[in-house]
Amino acid sequence: MSDPRAAFERDGFLVIPDFTSRAACEELRDAALRIVRETDLESLGSIFDAGGQRHGHDPWFLDSGGEVRAFLEPERDGDQLRVNKLGHALHDRLPLFDRFSRAPRLATLVAELGVVTPLLLQSMVIFKHPRVGGAVPAHQDATYLSTEPSSVLGLWFALEDATLDNGCLELLPGGHRLGLRTRYRRDGDRTWTDTLRDDPWPSDGWRAIEASAGTLVAFHGLLPHRSRANRSSRPRCAYTLHLIDGEAEYQGDNWLQRPPTMPLRGFV
């Protein structure tokens, strides 16, 4: 790629096929599935609701900034519970995810995109299980992870092939220039959403990013993105890492707050 920074600033995202190997993707996916198998899902009861934000008052969610915790899909697969995601500090809690997230090649890319002092803030394995993988409505990551000035960067890795049928990412090219629509705020154990602009998202111009395992999609924190429900017979697992720039101020009313004993770290 001749000038990734220019492409990123123009479109709000970059798609880099084969950024990592299928073997590395399988290793991360299998590690995540082991965690799920070792979790008593029936006693968990914490549902991640991407649309209604019902999890926003759940201490299991609110106190997960420095932990590795499972969150359930709203919908069962027959009689079986399914995990929506694991979050939100895999990159600091688990050595395998630490090595993957702090790879030198990734640090080089982040520097090329203009992040001066990268700090790794949040990591998630996001499952879209066959038939029950939920839709994620259009949103901006800066709604949930706000800095002043805005600096959040999303790094999304396809751990399995992502297609239109199983809920691949859909992005709005250039949408990072439309401004922030909402802010998700927290005060203690209370969360709420402030509407900054109430005009609807554009209906045209969205681009589906069908991606083979190993593809990296890097996107601006203000870029609108979404994904459809997975009603297919094939899973779509992804790993997402969010960074902020240490030169910016992380807002004290963000929902995600790290414990004082676990300060943010960069790539080294």
VENCORVEN-V376515 format. One record per pair of residues at least 12 apart in sequence whose C-alpha atoms are under 10 Angstrom apart, sorted by sequence separation. I is the first residue (numbers start at 1). J is the second residue. If there is no record, write none. Layout:
# VENCORVEN-V376515
i=I j=J
i=I j=J
This chain:
# VENCORVEN-V376515
i=4 j=16
i=46 j=58
i=70 j=82
i=71 j=83
i=72 j=84
i=73 j=85
i=141 j=153
i=142 j=154
i=182 j=194
i=183 j=195
i=1 j=14
i=46 j=59
i=47 j=60
i=48 j=61
i=70 j=83
i=71 j=84
i=72 j=85
i=141 j=154
i=156 j=169
i=181 j=194
i=182 j=195
i=183 j=196
i=46 j=60
i=47 j=61
i=70 j=84
i=71 j=85
i=72 j=86
i=181 j=195
i=182 j=196
i=1 j=16
i=45 j=60
i=46 j=61
i=70 j=85
i=71 j=86
i=180 j=195
i=181 j=196
i=182 j=197
i=44 j=60
i=55 j=71
i=69 j=85
i=70 j=86
i=71 j=87
i=180 j=196
i=181 j=197
i=182 j=198
i=68 j=85
i=69 j=86
i=70 j=87
i=179 j=196
i=180 j=197
i=181 j=198
i=208 j=225
i=68 j=86
i=69 j=87
i=70 j=88
i=102 j=120
i=179 j=197
i=181 j=199
i=206 j=224
i=207 j=225
i=208 j=226
i=209 j=227
i=246 j=264
i=67 j=86
i=68 j=87
i=69 j=88
i=101 j=120
i=181 j=200
i=206 j=225
i=208 j=227
i=246 j=265
i=67 j=87
i=68 j=88
i=69 j=89
i=181 j=201
i=206 j=226
i=244 j=264
i=246 j=266
i=66 j=87
i=67 j=88
i=68 j=89
i=69 j=90
i=221 j=242
i=243 j=264
i=245 j=266
i=48 j=70
i=49 j=71
i=64 j=86
i=65 j=87
i=66 j=88
i=67 j=89
i=68 j=90
i=101 j=123
i=202 j=224
i=216 j=238
i=218 j=240
i=221 j=243
i=243 j=265
i=244 j=266
i=46 j=69
i=47 j=70
i=48 j=71
i=49 j=72
i=50 j=73
i=64 j=87
i=65 j=88
i=66 j=89
i=67 j=90
i=68 j=91
i=122 j=145
i=178 j=201
i=201 j=224
i=213 j=236
i=215 j=238
i=216 j=239
i=217 j=240
i=218 j=241
i=219 j=242
i=221 j=244
i=243 j=266
i=46 j=70
i=47 j=71
i=48 j=72
i=49 j=73
i=50 j=74
i=64 j=88
i=65 j=89
i=66 j=90
i=67 j=91
i=68 j=92
i=121 j=145
i=213 j=237
i=214 j=238
i=216 j=240
i=218 j=242
i=44 j=69
i=45 j=70
i=46 j=71
i=47 j=72
i=48 j=73
i=49 j=74
i=63 j=88
i=64 j=89
i=65 j=90
i=66 j=91
i=67 j=92
i=68 j=93
i=213 j=238
i=44 j=70
i=45 j=71
i=46 j=72
i=47 j=73
i=48 j=74
i=61 j=87
i=66 j=92
i=67 j=93
i=68 j=94
i=97 j=123
i=175 j=201
i=44 j=71
i=45 j=72
i=46 j=73
i=47 j=74
i=61 j=88
i=66 j=93
i=67 j=94
i=175 j=202
i=44 j=72
i=46 j=74
i=47 j=75
i=92 j=120
i=41 j=70
i=91 j=120
i=92 j=121
i=172 j=201
i=39 j=69
i=40 j=70
i=41 j=71
i=42 j=72
i=91 j=121
i=92 j=122
i=126 j=156
i=150 j=180
i=172 j=202
i=175 j=205
i=39 j=70
i=41 j=72
i=89 j=120
i=91 j=122
i=92 j=123
i=121 j=152
i=123 j=154
i=125 j=156
i=136 j=167
i=172 j=203
i=174 j=205
i=175 j=206
i=89 j=121
i=90 j=122
i=91 j=123
i=120 j=152
i=121 j=153
i=122 j=154
i=123 j=155
i=124 j=156
i=125 j=157
i=126 j=158
i=127 j=159
i=135 j=167
i=138 j=170
i=172 j=204
i=173 j=205
i=174 j=206
i=35 j=68
i=36 j=69
i=88 j=121
i=89 j=122
i=90 j=123
i=91 j=124
i=118 j=151
i=119 j=152
i=120 j=153
i=123 j=156
i=126 j=159
i=127 j=160
i=133 j=166
i=134 j=167
i=136 j=169
i=138 j=171
i=172 j=205
i=173 j=206
i=35 j=69
i=36 j=70
i=50 j=84
i=88 j=122
i=89 j=123
i=90 j=124
i=118 j=152
i=125 j=159
i=128 j=162
i=133 j=167
i=138 j=172
i=171 j=205
i=172 j=206
i=173 j=207
i=35 j=70
i=36 j=71
i=47 j=82
i=48 j=83
i=49 j=84
i=87 j=122
i=88 j=123
i=89 j=124
i=90 j=125
i=118 j=153
i=131 j=166
i=140 j=175
i=171 j=206
i=172 j=207
i=45 j=81
i=47 j=83
i=48 j=84
i=87 j=123
i=88 j=124
i=115 j=151
i=130 j=166
i=140 j=176
i=170 j=206
i=171 j=207
i=172 j=208
i=46 j=83
i=47 j=84
i=48 j=85
i=86 j=123
i=87 j=124
i=88 j=125
i=114 j=151
i=115 j=152
i=129 j=166
i=130 j=167
i=143 j=180
i=146 j=183
i=170 j=207
i=171 j=208
i=32 j=70
i=42 j=80
i=47 j=85
i=86 j=124
i=87 j=125
i=115 j=153
i=128 j=166
i=129 j=167
i=142 j=180
i=143 j=181
i=144 j=182
i=145 j=183
i=146 j=184
i=169 j=207
i=170 j=208
i=171 j=209
i=41 j=80
i=42 j=81
i=85 j=124
i=86 j=125
i=87 j=126
i=128 j=167
i=140 j=179
i=141 j=180
i=142 j=181
i=143 j=182
i=144 j=183
i=145 j=184
i=146 j=185
i=169 j=208
i=170 j=209
i=41 j=81
i=85 j=125
i=86 j=126
i=113 j=153
i=128 j=168
i=140 j=180
i=142 j=182
i=143 j=183
i=144 j=184
i=145 j=185
i=168 j=208
i=169 j=209
i=170 j=210
i=41 j=82
i=84 j=125
i=85 j=126
i=86 j=127
i=139 j=180
i=140 j=181
i=142 j=183
i=143 j=184
i=144 j=185
i=167 j=208
i=168 j=209
i=169 j=210
i=180 j=221
i=181 j=222
i=41 j=83
i=83 j=125
i=84 j=126
i=85 j=127
i=139 j=181
i=140 j=182
i=141 j=183
i=142 j=184
i=143 j=185
i=144 j=186
i=167 j=209
i=168 j=210
i=169 j=211
i=180 j=222
i=83 j=126
i=84 j=127
i=85 j=128
i=110 j=153
i=139 j=182
i=140 j=183
i=141 j=184
i=167 j=210
i=168 j=211
i=176 j=219
i=177 j=220
i=179 j=222
i=180 j=223
i=181 j=224
i=39 j=83
i=83 j=127
i=84 j=128
i=164 j=208
i=166 j=210
i=176 j=220
i=178 j=222
i=179 j=223
i=180 j=224
i=82 j=127
i=83 j=128
i=84 j=129
i=110 j=155
i=163 j=208
i=164 j=209
i=165 j=210
i=175 j=220
i=176 j=221
i=177 j=222
i=178 j=223
i=179 j=224
i=36 j=82
i=82 j=128
i=83 j=129
i=162 j=208
i=163 j=209
i=164 j=210
i=174 j=220
i=176 j=222
i=177 j=223
i=178 j=224
i=36 j=83
i=82 j=129
i=162 j=209
i=163 j=210
i=164 j=211
i=175 j=222
i=176 j=223
i=177 j=224
i=82 j=130
i=84 j=132
i=162 j=210
i=163 j=211
i=169 j=217
i=171 j=219
i=174 j=222
i=175 j=223
i=176 j=224
i=36 j=85
i=84 j=133
i=106 j=155
i=144 j=193
i=161 j=210
i=162 j=211
i=163 j=212
i=174 j=223
i=175 j=224
i=33 j=83
i=36 j=86
i=82 j=132
i=83 j=133
i=84 j=134
i=143 j=193
i=161 j=211
i=162 j=212
i=173 j=223
i=174 j=224
i=175 j=225
i=35 j=86
i=81 j=132
i=82 j=133
i=143 j=194
i=160 j=211
i=161 j=212
i=162 j=213
i=172 j=223
i=173 j=224
i=77 j=129
i=143 j=195
i=158 j=210
i=159 j=211
i=160 j=212
i=161 j=213
i=171 j=223
i=172 j=224
i=173 j=225
i=32 j=85
i=33 j=86
i=77 j=130
i=78 j=131
i=158 j=211
i=159 j=212
i=160 j=213
i=161 j=214
i=162 j=215
i=171 j=224
i=172 j=225
i=32 j=86
i=70 j=124
i=73 j=127
i=77 j=131
i=78 j=132
i=101 j=155
i=157 j=211
i=158 j=212
i=159 j=213
i=160 j=214
i=161 j=215
i=170 j=224
i=171 j=225
i=172 j=226
i=66 j=121
i=68 j=123
i=69 j=124
i=70 j=125
i=71 j=126
i=72 j=127
i=73 j=128
i=76 j=131
i=77 j=132
i=157 j=212
i=158 j=213
i=159 j=214
i=160 j=215
i=170 j=225
i=171 j=226
i=65 j=121
i=66 j=122
i=68 j=124
i=73 j=129
i=75 j=131
i=76 j=132
i=77 j=133
i=157 j=213
i=158 j=214
i=159 j=215
i=169 j=225
i=170 j=226
i=171 j=227
i=65 j=122
i=75 j=132
i=76 j=133
i=157 j=214
i=158 j=215
i=159 j=216
i=169 j=226
i=170 j=227
i=32 j=90
i=64 j=122
i=65 j=123
i=74 j=132
i=75 j=133
i=156 j=214
i=157 j=215
i=158 j=216
i=168 j=226
i=169 j=227
i=170 j=228
i=73 j=132
i=74 j=133
i=75 j=134
i=156 j=215
i=157 j=216
i=158 j=217
i=167 j=226
i=168 j=227
i=169 j=228
i=73 j=133
i=74 j=134
i=156 j=216
i=157 j=217
i=167 j=227
i=168 j=228
i=73 j=134
i=155 j=216
i=156 j=217
i=157 j=218
i=166 j=227
i=167 j=228
i=168 j=229
i=139 j=201
i=155 j=217
i=156 j=218
i=166 j=228
i=167 j=229
i=168 j=230
i=191 j=253
i=31 j=94
i=138 j=201
i=154 j=217
i=155 j=218
i=156 j=219
i=164 j=227
i=165 j=228
i=166 j=229
i=167 j=230
i=191 j=254
i=192 j=255
i=154 j=218
i=155 j=219
i=164 j=228
i=165 j=229
i=166 j=230
i=167 j=231
i=191 j=255
i=31 j=96
i=32 j=97
i=153 j=218
i=154 j=219
i=155 j=220
i=164 j=229
i=165 j=230
i=166 j=231
i=167 j=232
i=187 j=252
i=188 j=253
i=190 j=255
i=31 j=97
i=153 j=219
i=154 j=220
i=164 j=230
i=165 j=231
i=166 j=232
i=185 j=251
i=186 j=252
i=187 j=253
i=189 j=255
i=152 j=219
i=153 j=220
i=154 j=221
i=163 j=230
i=165 j=232
i=166 j=233
i=167 j=234
i=185 j=252
i=186 j=253
i=187 j=254
i=188 j=255
i=28 j=96
i=152 j=220
i=153 j=221
i=154 j=222
i=164 j=232
i=165 j=233
i=166 j=234
i=167 j=235
i=168 j=236
i=185 j=253
i=186 j=254
i=187 j=255
i=27 j=96
i=28 j=97
i=151 j=220
i=152 j=221
i=153 j=222
i=154 j=223
i=163 j=232
i=165 j=234
i=166 j=235
i=167 j=236
i=168 j=237
i=184 j=253
i=185 j=254
i=186 j=255
i=27 j=97
i=150 j=220
i=151 j=221
i=152 j=222
i=153 j=223
i=165 j=235
i=166 j=236
i=167 j=237
i=168 j=238
i=183 j=253
i=184 j=254
i=185 j=255
i=186 j=256
i=150 j=221
i=151 j=222
i=163 j=234
i=165 j=236
i=166 j=237
i=183 j=254
i=184 j=255
i=185 j=256
i=186 j=257
i=24 j=96
i=28 j=100
i=150 j=222
i=162 j=234
i=161 j=234
i=162 j=235
i=163 j=236
i=160 j=234
i=161 j=235
i=162 j=236
i=25 j=100
i=146 j=221
i=160 j=235
i=161 j=236
i=162 j=237
i=24 j=100
i=145 j=221
i=146 j=222
i=160 j=236
i=161 j=237
i=162 j=238
i=144 j=221
i=159 j=236
i=160 j=237
i=161 j=238
i=141 j=219
i=142 j=220
i=143 j=221
i=158 j=236
i=159 j=237
i=160 j=238
i=141 j=220
i=142 j=221
i=143 j=222
i=158 j=237
i=159 j=238
i=160 j=239
i=20 j=100
i=140 j=220
i=141 j=221
i=142 j=222
i=157 j=237
i=158 j=238
i=159 j=239
i=140 j=221
i=141 j=222
i=142 j=223
i=157 j=238
i=158 j=239
i=139 j=221
i=140 j=222
i=141 j=223
i=142 j=224
i=156 j=238
i=157 j=239
i=158 j=240
i=51 j=134
i=139 j=222
i=140 j=223
i=141 j=224
i=156 j=239
i=157 j=240
i=50 j=134
i=51 j=135
i=139 j=223
i=140 j=224
i=141 j=225
i=155 j=239
i=156 j=240
i=157 j=241
i=20 j=105
i=49 j=134
i=50 j=135
i=51 j=136
i=52 j=137
i=138 j=223
i=139 j=224
i=140 j=225
i=155 j=240
i=156 j=241
i=19 j=105
i=20 j=106
i=48 j=134
i=49 j=135
i=50 j=136
i=51 j=137
i=138 j=224
i=139 j=225
i=140 j=226
i=154 j=240
i=155 j=241
i=156 j=242
i=19 j=106
i=49 j=136
i=50 j=137
i=51 j=138
i=137 j=224
i=138 j=225
i=139 j=226
i=154 j=241
i=155 j=242
i=50 j=138
i=51 j=139
i=137 j=225
i=138 j=226
i=153 j=241
i=154 j=242
i=155 j=243
i=50 j=139
i=136 j=225
i=137 j=226
i=138 j=227
i=153 j=242
i=154 j=243
i=136 j=226
i=137 j=227
i=138 j=228
i=152 j=242
i=153 j=243
i=154 j=244
i=135 j=226
i=136 j=227
i=137 j=228
i=152 j=243
i=153 j=244
i=32 j=124
i=33 j=125
i=135 j=227
i=136 j=228
i=137 j=229
i=151 j=243
i=152 j=244
i=153 j=245
i=32 j=125
i=134 j=227
i=135 j=228
i=136 j=229
i=151 j=244
i=152 j=245
i=32 j=126
i=33 j=127
i=134 j=228
i=135 j=229
i=150 j=244
i=151 j=245
i=32 j=127
i=133 j=228
i=134 j=229
i=135 j=230
i=150 j=245
i=151 j=246
i=29 j=125
i=133 j=229
i=134 j=230
i=135 j=231
i=149 j=245
i=151 j=247
i=152 j=248
i=28 j=125
i=29 j=126
i=132 j=229
i=133 j=230
i=134 j=231
i=145 j=242
i=147 j=244
i=148 j=245
i=151 j=248
i=29 j=127
i=131 j=229
i=132 j=230
i=133 j=231
i=145 j=243
i=146 j=244
i=147 j=245
i=149 j=247
i=150 j=248
i=151 j=249
i=152 j=250
i=14 j=113
i=130 j=229
i=131 j=230
i=132 j=231
i=133 j=232
i=145 j=244
i=147 j=246
i=148 j=247
i=149 j=248
i=150 j=249
i=151 j=250
i=128 j=228
i=129 j=229
i=130 j=230
i=131 j=231
i=132 j=232
i=147 j=247
i=148 j=248
i=149 j=249
i=150 j=250
i=128 j=229
i=129 j=230
i=130 j=231
i=131 j=232
i=132 j=233
i=141 j=242
i=147 j=248
i=148 j=249
i=149 j=250
i=128 j=230
i=129 j=231
i=130 j=232
i=131 j=233
i=133 j=235
i=146 j=248
i=147 j=249
i=148 j=250
i=149 j=251
i=127 j=230
i=128 j=231
i=129 j=232
i=130 j=233
i=131 j=234
i=132 j=235
i=133 j=236
i=146 j=249
i=147 j=250
i=148 j=251
i=5 j=109
i=9 j=113
i=128 j=232
i=129 j=233
i=130 j=234
i=131 j=235
i=133 j=237
i=146 j=250
i=147 j=251
i=4 j=109
i=5 j=110
i=8 j=113
i=9 j=114
i=113 j=218
i=129 j=234
i=130 j=235
i=145 j=250
i=146 j=251
i=147 j=252
i=5 j=111
i=6 j=112
i=7 j=113
i=128 j=234
i=129 j=235
i=130 j=236
i=145 j=251
i=146 j=252
i=5 j=112
i=6 j=113
i=113 j=220
i=128 j=235
i=129 j=236
i=146 j=253
i=147 j=254
i=4 j=112
i=5 j=113
i=110 j=218
i=127 j=235
i=128 j=236
i=129 j=237
i=145 j=253
i=146 j=254
i=3 j=112
i=4 j=113
i=5 j=114
i=109 j=218
i=127 j=236
i=128 j=237
i=144 j=253
i=145 j=254
i=146 j=255
i=3 j=113
i=106 j=216
i=126 j=236
i=127 j=237
i=128 j=238
i=144 j=254
i=145 j=255
i=146 j=256
i=126 j=237
i=127 j=238
i=143 j=254
i=144 j=255
i=145 j=256
i=125 j=237
i=126 j=238
i=127 j=239
i=142 j=254
i=144 j=256
i=145 j=257
i=125 j=238
i=126 j=239
i=124 j=238
i=125 j=239
i=126 j=240
i=124 j=239
i=125 j=240
i=123 j=239
i=124 j=240
i=125 j=241
i=123 j=240
i=124 j=241
i=122 j=240
i=123 j=241
i=124 j=242
i=122 j=241
i=123 j=242
i=121 j=241
i=122 j=242
i=123 j=243
i=120 j=241
i=121 j=242
i=122 j=243
i=120 j=242
i=121 j=243
i=122 j=244
i=119 j=242
i=120 j=243
i=121 j=244
i=62 j=186
i=118 j=242
i=119 j=243
i=120 j=244
i=121 j=245
i=118 j=243
i=119 j=244
i=120 j=245
i=62 j=188
i=63 j=189
i=117 j=243
i=118 j=244
i=119 j=245
i=120 j=246
i=62 j=189
i=117 j=244
i=118 j=245
i=119 j=246
i=56 j=184
i=62 j=190
i=115 j=243
i=116 j=244
i=117 j=245
i=118 j=246
i=119 j=247
i=30 j=159
i=56 j=185
i=57 j=186
i=62 j=191
i=115 j=244
i=116 j=245
i=117 j=246
i=118 j=247
i=29 j=159
i=56 j=186
i=59 j=189
i=115 j=245
i=116 j=246
i=117 j=247
i=28 j=159
i=29 j=160
i=57 j=188
i=58 j=189
i=59 j=190
i=114 j=245
i=115 j=246
i=116 j=247
i=117 j=248
i=25 j=157
i=27 j=159
i=57 j=189
i=58 j=190
i=115 j=247
i=116 j=248
i=25 j=158
i=26 j=159
i=56 j=189
i=57 j=190
i=58 j=191
i=110 j=243
i=25 j=159
i=26 j=160
i=56 j=190
i=57 j=191
i=122 j=256
i=24 j=159
i=25 j=160
i=56 j=191
i=57 j=192
i=121 j=256
i=22 j=158
i=23 j=159
i=55 j=191
i=56 j=192
i=121 j=257
i=122 j=258
i=20 j=157
i=22 j=159
i=121 j=258
i=19 j=157
i=20 j=158
i=21 j=159
i=22 j=160
i=53 j=191
i=101 j=239
i=18 j=157
i=19 j=158
i=20 j=159
i=22 j=161
i=53 j=192
i=101 j=240
i=13 j=153
i=17 j=157
i=18 j=158
i=53 j=193
i=101 j=241
i=13 j=154
i=14 j=155
i=15 j=156
i=16 j=157
i=17 j=158
i=13 j=155
i=15 j=157
i=97 j=239
i=121 j=263
i=122 j=264
i=120 j=263
i=121 j=264
i=119 j=263
i=120 j=264
i=121 j=265
i=119 j=264
i=120 j=265
i=121 j=266
i=118 j=264
i=119 j=265
i=120 j=266
i=118 j=265
i=119 j=266
i=120 j=267
i=117 j=265
i=118 j=266
i=119 j=267
i=117 j=266
i=118 j=267
i=119 j=268
i=91 j=241
i=117 j=267
i=90 j=241
i=85 j=237
i=88 j=240
i=89 j=241
i=84 j=237
i=85 j=238
i=86 j=239
i=87 j=240
i=88 j=241
i=85 j=239
i=88 j=242
i=110 j=267
i=13 j=171
i=12 j=171
i=13 j=172
i=107 j=266
i=108 j=267
i=11 j=171
i=12 j=172
i=13 j=173
i=107 j=267
i=11 j=172
i=12 j=173
i=13 j=174
i=106 j=267
i=107 j=268
i=11 j=173
i=12 j=174
i=13 j=175
i=10 j=173
i=11 j=174
i=12 j=175
i=13 j=176
i=102 j=265
i=104 j=267
i=10 j=174
i=11 j=175
i=12 j=176
i=102 j=266
i=103 j=267
i=104 j=268
i=8 j=173
i=9 j=174
i=10 j=175
i=11 j=176
i=12 j=177
i=101 j=266
i=102 j=267
i=103 j=268
i=8 j=174
i=10 j=176
i=11 j=177
i=101 j=267
i=102 j=268
i=9 j=176
i=10 j=177
i=9 j=177
i=88 j=256
i=99 j=267
i=89 j=258
i=98 j=267
i=88 j=258
i=92 j=262
i=92 j=264
i=89 j=262
i=92 j=265
i=26 j=213
i=25 j=213
i=26 j=214
i=24 j=213
i=25 j=214
i=22 j=212
i=23 j=213
i=24 j=214
i=25 j=215
i=65 j=255
i=66 j=256
i=22 j=213
i=23 j=214
i=65 j=256
i=66 j=257
i=67 j=258
i=21 j=213
i=22 j=214
i=63 j=255
i=64 j=256
i=65 j=257
i=66 j=258
i=67 j=259
i=18 j=211
i=20 j=213
i=21 j=214
i=22 j=215
i=62 j=255
i=63 j=256
i=64 j=257
i=65 j=258
i=66 j=259
i=15 j=209
i=17 j=211
i=18 j=212
i=19 j=213
i=20 j=214
i=21 j=215
i=61 j=255
i=62 j=256
i=63 j=257
i=64 j=258
i=65 j=259
i=66 j=260
i=16 j=211
i=17 j=212
i=18 j=213
i=19 j=214
i=20 j=215
i=61 j=256
i=62 j=257
i=63 j=258
i=64 j=259
i=66 j=261
i=15 j=211
i=17 j=213
i=18 j=214
i=19 j=215
i=20 j=216
i=63 j=259
i=66 j=262
i=17 j=214
i=18 j=215
i=19 j=216
i=65 j=262
i=66 j=263
i=16 j=214
i=17 j=215
i=18 j=216
i=19 j=217
i=66 j=264
i=16 j=215
i=17 j=216
i=56 j=255
i=15 j=215
i=16 j=216
i=17 j=217
i=15 j=216
i=16 j=217
i=14 j=216
i=15 j=217
i=16 j=218
i=14 j=217
i=15 j=218
i=13 j=217
i=14 j=218
i=15 j=219
i=13 j=218
i=14 j=219
i=32 j=237
i=12 j=218
i=13 j=219
i=14 j=220
i=12 j=219
i=13 j=220
i=32 j=239
i=11 j=219
i=12 j=220
i=13 j=221
i=29 j=237
i=11 j=220
i=12 j=221
i=28 j=237
i=29 j=238
i=8 j=218
i=9 j=219
i=12 j=222
i=13 j=223
i=28 j=238
i=29 j=239
i=8 j=219
i=9 j=220
i=12 j=223
i=26 j=237
i=28 j=239
i=8 j=220
i=11 j=223
i=12 j=224
i=25 j=237
i=25 j=238
i=25 j=239
